[in-house]
């Protein structure tokens, strides 16, 4: 469903639905893709920042487990 510029705001106010319900499905899909990309970039940054420390902790844990057996 295509909307004329500016008419969607009036239509949304008139029927009282949220932005996501009134916009075209492609627009909502693009917004979700952008959010997913930002989350992925943040996760990669966190893994790079804390990856060495996490690897060290797991290495110590595996060392203790190997020492028990």
Secondary structure, 3 states (H helix, E strand, C coil): CCCCCCHHHHHHHHHCCCHHHHCCHHHHHHHHHHHHHHHHHHHHHHHHHHHHHHHHHHHHHHHHHHHHC
